[in-house]
């Protein structure tokens, strides 16, 4: 019984739904910043934007950082707070860089 109460207490403090939906943005569209503001945020950070899309209710920027590394940045649509920043280093990026190097030779 004590174990059950401990688990219930834990779930009350740390709801499972919140843990699973960490990076989702639940903001009414009327409260969203315009896409141009997201592009300006990227420019201010020295990022080159390939694409701005909406994913899980958040803005998502696909592009490159100032050093040319592929990035994926999740941005809160109302506050423009960076929620998640990832470097993307997949096989396609390597192929693209190799192709660019061959063109330079």
C-alpha positions in Angstrom: 0.0 0.0 0.0 2.8 2.4 0.9 4.5 1.7 -2.5 1.2 2.5 -4.3 0.9 5.8 -2.5 4.5 6.7 -3.3 3.9 6.0 -7.0 0.7 8.0 -7.0 2.4 10.9 -5.2 5.2 10.8 -7.8 2.8 10.9 -10.7 1.0 13.9 -9.1 4.2 15.8 -8.9 5.6 14.8 -12.3 2.7 14.1 -14.6 3.5 11.5 -17.3 1.8 13.6 -20.1 4.0 16.5 -19.4 7.1 14.4 -19.6 6.1 12.9 -22.9 5.0 16.2 -24.5 8.1 18.2 -23.4 8.8 19.8 -26.8 5.2 20.4 -27.9 3.9 23.9 -28.0 0.2 24.5 -27.2 -0.3 28.1 -28.1 -3.4 29.6 -29.9 -2.5 30.8 -33.4 -3.6 34.3 -32.4 -0.6 34.5 -30.0 2.0 33.3 -32.5 4.9 35.6 -33.6 5.0 35.9 -37.4 7.3 33.7 -39.5 9.4 36.9 -40.3 10.2 37.2 -36.6 11.5 33.6 -36.6 13.7 34.4 -39.7 15.0 37.5 -37.9 15.9 35.4 -34.8 17.8 33.0 -37.1 19.7 35.9 -38.7 20.6 37.5 -35.3 22.1 34.1 -34.3 24.1 33.8 -37.6 22.0 30.9 -38.9 21.3 30.3 -42.5 17.7 29.2 -42.9 16.9 26.4 -45.4 13.3 26.0 -44.1 11.0 27.2 -41.4 8.1 24.8 -40.6 5.7 24.0 -37.9 6.1 20.7 -36.0 4.2 19.7 -32.8 2.8 23.3 -32.6 6.3 24.8 -32.5 8.3 26.6 -35.2 11.2 24.5 -36.4 14.2 26.0 -38.3 16.3 23.7 -40.5 19.5 25.4 -41.6 23.1 25.9 -40.9 25.0 27.7 -38.1 27.7 30.3 -38.6 30.3 27.5 -39.0 28.2 25.8 -41.7 27.0 22.8 -39.6 23.5 21.6 -40.2 21.1 22.5 -37.4 17.5 21.9 -36.4 16.2 24.5 -33.9 12.8 24.2 -32.2 11.3 27.7 -31.3 8.3 28.5 -29.1 5.8 30.3 -31.4 4.7 33.0 -28.9 7.9 33.8 -27.1 10.5 32.8 -29.7 12.4 31.0 -27.0 14.7 28.3 -28.3 13.3 25.1 -26.9 15.7 22.7 -28.5 18.9 23.0 -30.6 20.3 20.0 -32.4 23.3 19.6 -34.7 22.3 17.4 -37.6 25.1 15.2 -39.0 23.5 12.6 -41.1 24.6 10.8 -44.2 22.9 13.3 -46.5 24.9 16.2 -45.0 28.2 14.3 -45.5 27.3 13.6 -49.1 26.5 17.2 -49.7 29.8 18.4 -48.2 31.7 15.9 -50.2 30.0 17.0 -53.4 30.8 20.7 -52.6 34.4 19.8 -52.0 34.6 18.0 -55.4 33.1 21.1 -57.0 35.8 23.3 -55.4 38.7 21.1 -56.8 
